């Protein structure tokens, strides 16, 4: 059974070339993670926006 503190993004791959290594922080917009490029080992900060905020941002984008 998973702990409620376990983050399901850690260890996952995004865009086939980046692996999420650890969570840096989280706030009202979403969570920020450290990800590494699996080919170059370069580190990047990745922000994963919460579903609620994505819906709001999409709404504003359509009104522009």
C-alpha positions, 0 to 999 in steps of 0.5 A, a space after each residue: 500500500 502507498 503512503 499518503 506522503 508518496 508522490 506518484 510523479 517521482 520516478 516517472 518519465 515525461 516526454 520520453 527523455 526526462 525522469 522526475 527525480 524529486 519534488 522541490 516544492 508545491 503551492 497553489 498552482 501545482 508542484 515543482 520537481 527536479 527532472 534529469 535528461 536521461 541522455 545528458 544527465 542535465 537537471 531541470 526544474 519542471 512545474 506540474 500544474 494542478 488540474 484546477 489551475 489548468 482549467 482556469 488558465 485554459 479558460 483565460 487563454 480562450 478569452 484573449 
